């Protein structure tokens, strides 16, 4: 059985997790930043690829375009 990497969350933690199967990415919502991780399909290791900043309030939802 394969086990995914553990994510280190900021002090507020994640209130929602969004997984996109097509792009193999995970987004963590629950603060005013939005970390975006990519998943290695073989090892299931996660790598932070972006940390979207600049929101004034907590991010509670996103929309795929």
ZADO-1210 file (C-alpha; in nm, 4 decimals, padded with zeros to 6 digits):
<atoms>
<atom x="00.0000" y="00.0000" z="00.0000" code="UNK" pos="1"/>
<atom x="00.1358" y="00.3440" z="-00.0950" code="UNK" pos="2"/>
<atom x="00.1033" y="00.6313" z="00.1471" code="UNK" pos="3"/>
<atom x="00.1082" y="00.9964" z="00.0428" code="UNK" pos="4"/>
<atom x="00.3461" y="01.2454" z="00.1974" code="UNK" pos="5"/>
<atom x="00.2410" y="01.4399" z="00.5016" code="UNK" pos="6"/>
<atom x="00.1703" y="01.8094" z="00.4586" code="UNK" pos="7"/>
<atom x="00.3010" y="02.0602" z="00.7102" code="UNK" pos="8"/>
<atom x="00.0175" y="02.3058" z="00.7629" code="UNK" pos="9"/>
<atom x="00.0487" y="02.6611" z="00.8875" code="UNK" pos="10"/>
<atom x="-00.0813" y="02.7474" z="01.2324" code="UNK" pos="11"/>
<atom x="-00.4395" y="02.7909" z="01.1063" code="UNK" pos="12"/>
<atom x="-00.4502" y="02.4491" z="00.9406" code="UNK" pos="13"/>
<atom x="-00.6545" y="02.3548" z="00.6361" code="UNK" pos="14"/>
<atom x="-01.0305" y="02.3810" z="00.6399" code="UNK" pos="15"/>
<atom x="-01.0757" y="02.2402" z="00.2887" code="UNK" pos="16"/>
<atom x="-00.8596" y="02.0450" z="00.0481" code="UNK" pos="17"/>
<atom x="-00.9112" y="02.0639" z="-00.3282" code="UNK" pos="18"/>
<atom x="-00.7623" y="01.7865" z="-00.5445" code="UNK" pos="19"/>
<atom x="-00.7417" y="01.8161" z="-00.9237" code="UNK" pos="20"/>
<atom x="-00.6920" y="01.4757" z="-01.0833" code="UNK" pos="21"/>
<atom x="-00.6032" y="01.6130" z="-01.4270" code="UNK" pos="22"/>
<atom x="-00.3183" y="01.8345" z="-01.3081" code="UNK" pos="23"/>
<atom x="-00.2299" y="01.6175" z="-01.0057" code="UNK" pos="24"/>
<atom x="-00.2413" y="01.9161" z="-00.7720" code="UNK" pos="25"/>
<atom x="-00.3671" y="01.9787" z="-00.4201" code="UNK" pos="26"/>
<atom x="-00.4767" y="02.3191" z="-00.2897" code="UNK" pos="27"/>
<atom x="-00.5240" y="02.3892" z="00.0805" code="UNK" pos="28"/>
<atom x="-00.7881" y="02.6451" z="00.1795" code="UNK" pos="29"/>
<atom x="-00.8397" y="02.8004" z="00.5208" code="UNK" pos="30"/>
<atom x="-00.6131" y="03.1034" z="00.5394" code="UNK" pos="31"/>
<atom x="-00.5441" y="03.4146" z="00.3324" code="UNK" pos="32"/>
<atom x="-00.2743" y="03.2236" z="00.1391" code="UNK" pos="33"/>
<atom x="-00.3336" y="02.9377" z="-00.1041" code="UNK" pos="34"/>
<atom x="-00.0515" y="02.6809" z="-00.1191" code="UNK" pos="35"/>
<atom x="-00.0512" y="02.4681" z="-00.4359" code="UNK" pos="36"/>
<atom x="00.1224" y="02.1298" z="-00.4299" code="UNK" pos="37"/>
<atom x="00.1982" y="01.8907" z="-00.7143" code="UNK" pos="38"/>
<atom x="00.1922" y="01.5130" z="-00.6627" code="UNK" pos="39"/>
<atom x="00.4595" y="01.2788" z="-00.7987" code="UNK" pos="40"/>
<atom x="00.2507" y="00.9954" z="-00.9468" code="UNK" pos="41"/>
<atom x="00.5077" y="00.7257" z="-00.8663" code="UNK" pos="42"/>
<atom x="00.6241" y="00.8146" z="-00.5162" code="UNK" pos="43"/>
<atom x="00.3158" y="01.0191" z="-00.4117" code="UNK" pos="44"/>
<atom x="00.5542" y="01.2832" z="-00.2742" code="UNK" pos="45"/>
<atom x="00.4253" y="01.6393" z="-00.2652" code="UNK" pos="46"/>
<atom x="00.6139" y="01.9487" z="-00.3770" code="UNK" pos="47"/>
<atom x="00.5042" y="02.3055" z="-00.3144" code="UNK" pos="48"/>
<atom x="00.4896" y="02.4755" z="-00.6551" code="UNK" pos="49"/>
<atom x="00.3197" y="02.8052" z="-00.5637" code="UNK" pos="50"/>
<atom x="00.1922" y="02.9929" z="-00.2648" code="UNK" pos="51"/>
<atom x="-00.0698" y="03.2408" z="-00.3838" code="UNK" pos="52"/>
<atom x="-00.0755" y="03.5435" z="-00.1544" code="UNK" pos="53"/>
<atom x="-00.2587" y="03.8746" z="-00.1383" code="UNK" pos="54"/>
<atom x="-00.6097" y="03.7888" z="-00.0249" code="UNK" pos="55"/>
<atom x="-00.7421" y="04.0049" z="00.2574" code="UNK" pos="56"/>
<atom x="-00.9689" y="03.7365" z="00.4047" code="UNK" pos="57"/>
<atom x="-00.9716" y="03.3585" z="00.4431" code="UNK" pos="58"/>
<atom x="-01.0027" y="03.1631" z="00.1168" code="UNK" pos="59"/>
<atom x="-01.3022" y="02.9310" z="00.1502" code="UNK" pos="60"/>
<atom x="-01.3596" y="02.8095" z="-00.2089" code="UNK" pos="61"/>
<atom x="-01.2086" y="02.7995" z="-00.5563" code="UNK" pos="62"/>
<atom x="-01.3344" y="02.7283" z="-00.9062" code="UNK" pos="63"/>
<atom x="-01.1660" y="02.5270" z="-01.1817" code="UNK" pos="64"/>
<atom x="-01.1622" y="02.7042" z="-01.5165" code="UNK" pos="65"/>
</atoms>
